[in-house]
Amino acid sequence: MIIVHGTIPLKPESMDEALSLARDMAAATQSEPGCLSYDFYASVSDAHTLLLFQEWENMEALMAHFKTEHMDVFLRELPRLLNGEISTRRYAVQVMDDESETSSELELEAAPPIVH
């Protein structure tokens, strides 16, 4: 599995347009083959930053996503809305099935939730 996390700093006056663009992008992407999840979230620490979280079955599915028409539209429209640079990170994740859990993973599951 591939996970992509990103932060998108936006001009305050462009928030409504950016949210509309993000909704369209998420809706179009979620139906792509290999897309497990794709959504944008509002940052609680910066009202003018969107967070992007994606999960893909594999790198091939993610690479195909970059060639879609809705990605072209998103990348063409987004730059004029930005207030800084987009930051993204990509992670390759190994999903463990129930039979291959180690004792340390089981201990983590049994740990109490973190409350702030």
trRosetta pair geometry for C-beta under 8 A, 3 or more apart (Angstrom, degrees):
i j d omega theta_ij theta_ji phi_ij phi_ji
1 36 7.0 -17 -140 2 112 154
1 55 6.2 -11 -177 -168 115 93
1 56 6.8 151 -163 77 63 49
1 57 6.6 -60 -109 -140 67 25
1 58 7.5 -73 -101 -72 30 46
1 92 7.6 139 79 -162 47 49
1 93 4.6 -34 76 68 98 100
1 94 7.7 166 29 -91 87 14
1 95 5.6 68 -5 -35 125 109
2 54 7.9 -9 112 113 87 98
2 55 7.3 151 81 -158 52 44
2 56 4.3 -14 61 60 102 104
2 57 7.8 5 20 71 87 23
2 58 6.5 81 -11 -162 108 16
2 59 5.7 113 -55 -77 144 59
2 61 7.8 -177 35 63 123 98
2 62 5.3 -62 87 -36 152 141
2 90 6.4 -13 -171 -170 102 97
2 91 7.1 152 -159 79 53 50
2 92 6.0 -28 -101 -102 71 58
2 93 7.2 168 -94 17 18 85
3 53 7.6 -20 -168 -165 93 77
3 54 6.8 156 -157 84 47 60
3 55 5.5 -14 -102 -102 75 71
3 56 7.8 -170 -74 21 31 74
3 90 7.4 156 83 -158 49 48
3 91 4.5 -13 61 60 97 103
3 93 5.6 45 -8 -18 110 128
4 52 7.0 -26 119 120 96 105
4 53 7.5 159 85 -154 61 32
4 54 4.1 2 53 54 101 111
4 56 7.4 38 -7 -6 104 110
4 62 7.1 133 -35 -132 129 130
4 88 6.1 -4 -173 -171 98 112
4 89 7.2 167 -151 84 53 46
4 90 5.2 -15 -101 -104 81 73
4 91 7.6 -174 -76 21 35 71
5 51 7.3 -21 -167 -174 83 94
5 52 6.8 151 -162 84 35 68
5 53 5.8 3 -109 -105 72 69
5 54 7.8 -154 -66 27 37 71
5 88 6.9 160 85 -152 44 61
5 89 5.2 -7 59 56 92 94
5 91 7.5 26 0 -3 101 111
6 51 7.0 154 84 -163 53 49
6 52 3.8 0 56 51 102 114
6 53 8.0 -156 27 -62 68 38
6 86 6.1 4 -175 180 119 98
6 87 6.3 165 -152 89 67 51
6 88 3.9 -21 -96 -98 102 83
6 89 7.4 178 -77 19 56 59
7 43 7.4 42 -136 -68 101 133
7 49 5.7 -10 -169 -174 97 118
7 50 7.5 153 -158 82 47 48
7 51 5.9 -23 -102 -105 66 66
7 52 7.5 -146 -64 16 22 82
7 86 7.1 174 84 -155 53 55
7 87 4.9 7 48 54 96 99
7 88 7.9 -165 22 -73 55 49
8 18 7.5 176 126 -169 127 130
8 40 7.8 -37 29 -137 133 116
8 49 6.5 147 73 -161 49 64
8 50 4.4 -14 60 61 109 95
8 51 7.6 -167 19 -77 81 20
8 52 6.4 67 -19 -25 112 109
8 78 7.5 -75 -154 -163 130 125
8 82 7.1 -96 -174 -111 81 90
8 86 5.3 -4 -106 -114 72 93
9 46 7.5 -41 -115 137 85 144
9 48 6.5 42 -162 119 66 93
9 49 5.3 -29 -99 -101 58 87
9 82 6.4 69 82 -163 73 76
9 83 4.8 -98 136 74 98 79
9 84 3.8 15 69 49 143 118
9 85 7.4 37 31 48 115 32
9 86 7.7 -152 20 -83 72 48
10 14 5.4 -130 178 81 103 105
10 15 5.9 120 115 -87 138 63
10 18 4.9 -48 -126 -47 149 169
10 48 5.0 -137 67 177 79 82
10 49 6.8 171 13 -93 83 32
10 50 6.5 52 -22 -7 123 97
10 81 5.5 -21 -139 150 96 92
10 82 6.4 -76 -108 -116 50 36
10 83 5.6 50 140 10 13 101
11 14 4.2 70 65 8 96 113
11 15 7.9 -129 89 -38 55 65
11 48 7.3 -86 133 -167 7 129
11 81 6.1 -133 25 -173 98 48
11 82 7.0 61 -22 99 86 14
11 83 4.5 138 -70 -57 56 108
12 15 6.4 -21 -168 -28 38 109
12 47 7.9 39 -117 102 90 102
12 48 5.3 -68 -84 -98 65 134
12 83 7.6 37 -19 -45 60 155
14 17 5.2 -62 -166 51 70 110
14 18 5.3 75 134 -30 90 106
14 80 7.6 177 -116 118 147 72
14 81 4.0 175 160 -144 147 83
14 83 7.9 173 35 -33 123 100
15 18 5.6 -60 -142 39 28 111
15 19 6.2 28 161 -21 66 106
15 48 6.5 -101 -79 -122 109 73
16 19 5.9 -54 -148 34 28 110
16 20 6.6 28 153 -17 62 106
17 20 5.7 -55 -151 36 33 112
17 21 6.3 33 152 -18 66 107
17 81 6.1 -145 94 -104 111 128
18 21 5.6 -55 -147 39 32 112
18 22 6.1 34 153 -20 66 107
18 50 6.5 -153 147 -27 123 137
18 78 7.6 72 -124 -128 87 75
18 81 4.8 151 -77 170 101 146
19 22 5.5 -52 -143 38 31 113
19 23 6.3 36 155 -22 64 103
19 40 7.9 -166 -129 100 59 140
19 50 7.8 175 -88 -87 65 130
20 23 5.8 -50 -148 32 30 112
20 24 6.6 29 154 -16 63 105
21 24 5.9 -56 -151 37 30 110
21 25 6.3 30 152 -19 65 109
21 74 6.4 129 172 -124 105 74
21 77 5.6 -159 -122 107 139 135
21 78 6.6 168 141 -80 153 77
21 81 7.3 -157 22 -9 151 164
22 25 5.6 -55 -144 38 31 112
22 26 6.2 31 158 -19 66 107
22 40 4.1 -40 -177 16 131 161
22 50 6.1 -142 -88 -155 153 158
23 26 5.9 -56 -145 37 27 109
23 27 6.3 26 158 -18 63 109
23 40 7.8 -92 -61 39 47 123
24 27 6.0 -58 -147 37 27 110
24 28 6.3 21 159 -13 64 111
24 70 7.1 -155 139 -152 91 114
24 73 7.9 -67 120 107 130 133
24 74 7.9 -172 91 -80 100 94
25 28 6.1 -63 -148 40 26 106
25 29 6.0 18 160 -15 65 116
25 38 8.0 -111 132 146 83 119
25 40 7.7 68 72 -30 114 123
25 70 6.0 153 -122 157 60 111
25 71 7.7 83 -140 -92 102 50
25 74 4.8 65 -97 -92 125 133
26 29 5.9 -63 -140 41 26 107
26 30 6.1 32 164 -31 65 108
26 38 5.6 -179 -138 116 70 90
26 39 5.2 55 -135 -112 133 54
26 40 6.0 -117 -57 1 128 90
27 30 6.3 -51 -145 23 23 112
27 31 7.8 10 160 -8 53 104
28 31 6.9 -75 -172 34 31 101
28 32 7.8 45 140 -42 64 97
28 68 7.3 160 142 145 118 142
28 70 3.9 159 117 -88 157 172
29 32 5.5 -35 -164 -3 51 120
29 35 5.8 164 156 -123 78 160
29 38 4.3 -83 110 107 124 162
29 54 7.8 -64 148 -119 143 114
29 65 6.5 43 -138 -143 103 114
29 68 7.6 163 -98 59 74 162
29 70 6.7 -139 -55 95 75 137
29 71 7.9 83 -86 -65 106 88
30 35 5.9 -153 -136 119 30 137
30 37 7.5 -2 -119 -143 91 35
30 38 5.3 -148 -75 49 69 104
30 39 7.9 37 -75 -63 115 79
31 35 7.4 28 52 52 13 133
32 35 4.3 81 66 -16 92 125
32 38 8.0 44 30 -9 112 151
32 61 7.1 131 131 -174 109 96
32 64 7.2 167 -178 105 122 108
32 65 5.8 81 150 -96 169 88
32 68 6.9 -85 -98 -68 130 149
33 61 6.2 -130 110 -125 72 104
33 64 7.3 -13 67 93 97 153
34 56 5.5 27 146 -164 98 84
34 57 4.2 -107 -148 27 78 111
34 58 6.3 -79 -149 36 125 75
34 60 7.1 -140 -108 88 165 79
34 61 2.4 -132 125 -118 153 145
34 62 7.5 -111 126 -34 129 51
34 64 7.1 101 39 46 139 127
34 65 7.9 -119 82 -45 113 102
35 38 5.4 -35 -168 -21 122 121
35 54 7.5 -68 -143 -161 90 96
35 55 7.7 103 -171 81 54 61
35 56 6.2 -37 -107 -107 47 72
35 57 7.9 -66 -35 -10 15 87
35 61 6.6 -166 -51 162 54 125
35 65 7.1 103 -75 -86 108 124
36 55 3.9 -59 73 106 114 105
36 56 6.4 -167 9 -92 93 15
36 57 6.3 131 -42 -55 104 66
37 53 7.0 -13 117 119 112 93
37 54 6.7 -178 94 -148 67 36
37 55 4.4 42 39 31 90 106
38 53 7.7 -175 -136 94 32 54
38 54 4.8 18 -108 -116 76 85
38 55 7.6 -133 -58 32 60 59
39 52 7.7 177 95 -147 36 53
39 53 6.0 -10 62 60 77 89
39 54 8.0 163 20 -80 47 56
40 50 4.9 -10 -171 -178 114 119
40 51 6.8 145 -162 75 58 48
40 52 5.5 -27 -103 -97 73 67
40 53 7.9 160 -96 20 26 70
41 50 7.0 137 67 -165 38 66
41 51 4.4 -25 64 63 93 103
41 52 7.9 -177 20 -75 75 22
41 53 6.7 21 -3 1 116 111
42 47 7.3 4 -178 -142 110 50
42 49 7.8 113 -163 82 52 58
42 50 6.6 -46 -99 -110 46 62
42 51 7.5 -17 70 15 2 90
43 46 4.6 5 101 54 138 76
43 47 7.2 -128 76 -72 87 18
43 49 4.0 10 8 79 142 103
43 50 7.1 -137 -17 -94 91 13
43 51 5.6 117 -69 -33 82 103
45 49 7.8 -16 76 46 76 132
46 49 4.1 46 93 6 116 119
48 83 6.5 -3 144 41 130 142
52 88 7.3 -30 68 -107 124 99
54 62 7.7 110 131 -114 135 103
56 59 7.4 100 108 -84 132 24
56 61 4.7 -178 -171 87 109 115
56 62 4.4 -170 32 -59 179 92
56 65 7.3 -106 -102 -18 134 138
57 61 5.1 82 46 -3 91 150
58 61 5.4 104 58 6 68 99
58 62 7.5 -131 105 0 40 90
59 62 5.5 -56 -150 39 40 112
59 63 6.1 40 153 -21 71 106
59 92 7.8 -23 -59 -100 106 105
60 63 5.7 -54 -146 37 31 111
60 64 6.4 33 153 -21 64 105
61 64 5.7 -53 -149 34 32 113
61 65 6.7 43 148 -29 62 101
62 65 5.4 -47 -156 23 36 120
62 66 7.2 38 149 -21 62 97
62 90 7.9 100 180 -138 163 126
63 66 5.9 -47 -160 25 38 114
63 67 7.4 28 148 -12 62 106
64 67 5.9 -64 -161 37 41 109
64 68 7.4 59 144 -46 67 92
65 68 5.9 -37 -161 -4 40 118
65 71 6.3 118 154 -61 67 140
66 71 5.8 -161 -144 152 31 166
67 71 7.2 58 42 51 12 138
68 71 4.6 99 63 3 85 102
68 72 7.2 -142 101 -5 50 84
69 72 5.5 -51 -154 32 38 115
69 73 6.5 38 150 -18 68 102
70 73 5.5 -47 -146 36 38 113
70 74 6.2 43 153 -22 66 105
71 74 5.5 -52 -145 37 33 114
71 75 6.2 26 159 -13 67 109
72 75 6.1 -61 -145 42 25 104
72 76 6.1 24 156 -20 63 112
73 76 5.8 -61 -147 37 27 111
73 77 6.1 11 162 -8 66 114
74 77 6.3 -67 -142 43 23 100
74 78 5.8 26 166 -31 64 116
75 78 6.1 -43 -125 26 26 115
75 79 7.8 37 177 -29 53 95
76 79 7.9 -63 -179 12 21 102
77 80 7.1 -70 -177 34 46 102
77 81 7.2 27 143 -11 75 119
78 81 5.7 -77 -158 41 45 110
78 82 6.4 54 154 -44 80 102
78 86 7.9 23 146 -55 137 136
79 82 5.7 -47 -151 9 37 119
82 85 7.5 51 174 -92 136 22
82 86 7.0 -81 -120 -44 133 86
96 100 5.1 -130 -163 86 92 105
96 101 6.0 111 140 -83 130 62
96 105 6.9 -82 83 -124 160 169
97 100 5.5 74 57 17 75 102
98 101 6.3 -30 -163 -16 37 113
101 105 4.6 -124 -162 82 90 131
101 106 5.7 100 143 -54 124 87
102 105 5.0 99 54 6 71 101
102 106 7.2 -134 99 -3 40 89
103 106 5.5 -54 -149 37 37 114
103 107 6.4 42 151 -23 68 102
104 107 5.5 -48 -148 33 35 114
104 108 6.7 40 151 -21 63 100
105 108 5.6 -50 -152 32 36 114
105 109 6.7 37 150 -19 65 102
106 109 5.6 -51 -152 33 36 113
106 110 6.5 26 153 -12 66 109
107 110 5.8 -63 -149 42 33 107
107 111 6.6 51 150 -44 65 95
108 111 5.6 -36 -152 4 36 119
